[in-house]
Amino acid sequence: MFSKRSHRLERIDTGDYTPAEYDRFLVDIRKVNRYTGDNRALRKTLLKRIDLEEREEFSVLDVGAGSGELLRTVARFARRRDKRAFLTGLELNSRSAASILEESSDYPEITAVQGNALSLPFKRSSFDFVISSLFAHHLTDSQITIALMEMSRVASRGVYLIDLHRHPLAYLSYKAFCAAFRISPLVIEDGSLSILRAFHSDELAVYAADAGLTDFSVKRSFPFRLVLSGI
């Protein structure tokens, strides 16, 4: 069950949901992300690097940004450090792209673009950094390679891809979390499948190599996250 990636599609990818279910999905997925490790993984990688480099301004593109939760994390970090940030969220779904702006009304440094991760609508090196969180597992193996090539193309300083570690304890822990926080059925079903569609460290390394990324590494981040970084 956990030795190989599942290729069964999630409902969020097939469109098998109502508008009300999707709106609840956006609310619940923010809750899941807030409490299960993505912000921590971002702080330990990209934000730590920005701190060490001591630059006064930087730009970030978030591919598959959802409602922009991680972009707001970056925006708050930049404000605390008195840095100027230019932050863009890209989403294929028009409702999600609109949600980025709706949820980020207090953050004028955040903009949103509707577009395809497999053909990013930006010129080479348009951003300092490109991030992507909990997006790659929605793609096929070949699509992941293409998406990484595109992220590397538009990033001048680094790519940071955060995703799930395919592990039995991650699966069981997610079920318990959803029960405790009364997560909606769509997010329970798709989230459980997300873990089965997720990765081992060596698999992410193969995608990175196939995409031509250089100086890349894959590190674990508590709890049950993998972070691929490179350029």
C-alpha positions in Angstrom: 0.0 0.0 0.0 2.8 2.4 0.8 5.6 1.0 -1.3 4.5 2.6 -4.6 2.6 5.8 -5.4 -1.1 5.5 -5.9 -2.3 6.9 -9.3 -6.0 7.0 -8.3 -7.3 10.5 -8.8 -8.6 12.6 -6.0 -12.1 14.1 -6.2 -10.7 17.6 -6.2 -8.8 16.7 -9.4 -11.8 15.1 -11.2 -14.2 17.9 -10.4 -16.5 15.5 -8.5 -17.7 18.1 -6.0 -20.3 20.8 -5.5 -19.5 24.5 -5.2 -20.4 24.3 -1.5 -18.1 21.3 -1.0 -15.3 23.3 -2.7 -15.8 26.3 -0.5 -15.6 24.1 2.6 -12.6 22.4 1.1 -10.7 25.7 0.9 -11.6 26.4 4.6 -10.6 23.0 5.8 -7.4 22.6 3.8 -6.1 25.9 5.4 -6.8 24.4 8.8 -4.9 21.2 7.8 -2.0 23.1 6.4 -1.8 25.4 9.4 -1.5 22.6 11.9 0.3 19.8 10.0 3.7 21.2 9.0 3.8 23.3 5.9 4.4 26.6 7.5 7.1 25.0 9.7 8.8 23.5 6.6 8.8 26.8 4.9 10.3 28.6 7.9 13.0 26.0 8.2 14.0 26.3 4.5 13.2 29.3 2.4 12.6 31.8 5.2 15.8 30.7 7.0 17.7 31.3 3.8 16.3 34.7 3.3 17.2 35.6 6.9 20.8 34.5 6.4 21.2 36.3 3.1 20.0 39.6 4.6 18.5 41.0 1.4 16.2 44.0 1.7 13.7 42.7 -0.9 12.8 39.4 -2.6 10.1 37.9 -4.8 8.3 34.6 -4.5 5.9 32.7 -6.8 3.7 30.0 -5.1 2.6 27.4 -7.7 -0.6 25.7 -6.7 -1.1 28.3 -4.0 -4.6 27.3 -2.9 -6.0 30.2 -1.0 -2.5 31.8 -0.4 -1.9 30.6 3.2 1.9 30.2 2.7 2.1 33.5 0.8 0.6 35.2 3.9 3.2 33.4 6.1 5.9 34.9 3.8 4.3 38.3 3.9 4.2 38.4 7.7 7.8 37.2 7.9 8.9 40.0 5.5 7.1 42.6 7.6 8.7 41.5 10.8 12.1 41.7 9.1 11.4 45.1 7.4 11.9 43.5 4.0 10.1 44.3 0.8 8.3 41.3 -0.6 6.7 40.7 -4.0 4.5 37.7 -3.7 2.4 35.9 -6.4 0.1 32.9 -6.2 -0.7 30.9 -9.2 -3.8 28.6 -9.4 -5.4 26.8 -12.3 -8.8 27.0 -10.6 -10.4 30.5 -11.0 -12.2 30.2 -7.7 -8.9 29.5 -5.9 -7.1 32.3 -7.7 -9.9 34.7 -6.5 -9.7 33.2 -3.0 -6.0 34.2 -2.8 -7.0 37.9 -3.2 -10.0 37.6 -0.9 -8.1 36.0 1.9 -5.1 38.4 1.4 -7.0 41.7 1.4 -4.7 43.0 4.2 -1.6 42.1 2.2 -1.2 44.3 -0.9 2.2 42.7 -1.6 0.2 39.5 -2.6 -1.1 39.1 -6.1 -2.8 36.2 -7.9 -2.6 34.8 -11.4 -4.7 32.0 -13.0 -2.4 29.8 -15.0 -1.0 26.3 -15.6 1.9 25.0 -13.7 3.0 23.0 -16.7 3.4 26.1 -18.8 4.0 29.0 -16.4 3.0 32.4 -17.9 6.2 34.1 -16.8 9.6 34.9 -18.4 12.8 33.2 -17.4 14.0 34.2 -13.9 10.9 36.3 -13.2 11.1 35.5 -9.5 13.9 35.1 -6.9 12.2 31.9 -5.5 9.5 29.6 -6.5 7.7 27.5 -3.9 5.0 24.8 -4.2 3.3 23.0 -1.3 1.1 19.9 -1.4 0.7 20.3 -5.2 3.0 17.8 -6.8 1.2 14.8 -5.5 -1.8 15.8 -7.6 0.3 15.4 -10.8 1.5 12.3 -12.7 5.2 11.4 -12.7 5.9 13.0 -16.0 3.9 16.2 -15.1 6.0 16.6 -11.9 9.2 16.7 -14.0 7.7 19.2 -16.4 6.4 21.4 -13.5 9.9 21.3 -11.8 11.4 22.4 -15.1 9.0 25.3 -15.3 9.6 26.3 -11.7 13.4 26.2 -12.2 13.0 28.3 -15.4 11.2 31.2 -13.7 13.3 31.1 -10.5 16.6 32.9 -10.4 17.7 31.8 -6.9 15.9 28.7 -5.8 13.0 26.2 -5.9 11.4 24.8 -2.8 8.8 22.0 -3.3 7.1 20.8 -0.1 5.0 17.6 -0.1 3.8 14.7 1.9 6.0 11.7 3.0 4.2 8.5 2.0 4.3 6.7 5.3 1.8 4.5 7.3 2.0 6.7 10.4 1.2 9.8 8.3 -1.9 8.0 7.0 -3.1 7.1 10.5 -2.2 10.4 12.0 -4.2 12.3 9.3 -7.3 10.2 10.1 -7.0 11.0 13.8 -6.5 14.7 13.0 -9.6 14.9 10.8 -11.7 13.2 13.5 -10.5 15.6 16.1 -11.1 18.8 14.1 -14.3 17.7 12.3 -12.9 18.0 8.8 -15.3 17.7 5.9 -15.7 14.3 4.1 -14.2 15.6 0.9 -11.0 16.7 2.7 -10.8 13.5 4.7 -11.2 11.3 1.5 -8.9 13.3 -0.7 -6.3 13.9 2.1 -6.0 10.2 2.8 -5.6 9.5 -0.9 -3.0 12.4 -1.1 -0.8 10.5 1.3 -1.0 7.4 -0.9 -0.2 9.5 -3.9 2.8 11.2 -2.2 6.5 10.4 -2.1 9.6 8.9 -0.7 12.8 10.9 -0.7 14.5 9.0 -3.5 11.5 9.5 -5.7 11.6 13.3 -5.4 15.4 13.1 -6.1 14.7 11.3 -9.4 12.2 14.0 -10.5 14.7 16.7 -9.7 17.4 15.0 -11.7 15.1 14.4 -14.6 14.1 18.1 -14.6 17.7 19.2 -14.7 17.8 20.8 -11.3 21.2 21.4 -9.9 22.5 21.4 -6.3 19.3 19.8 -5.1 18.5 18.0 -1.9 15.5 16.3 -0.3 15.1 16.7 3.5 12.5 15.5 5.9 10.5 18.0 7.9 8.3 17.2 10.9 5.6 16.0 10.7 5.7 13.8 7.6 6.8 16.4 5.1 9.6 16.2 2.4 11.2 19.4 1.1 13.0 19.3 -2.3 15.2 22.3 -2.8 17.4 23.2 -5.8 17.7 25.5 -8.8 
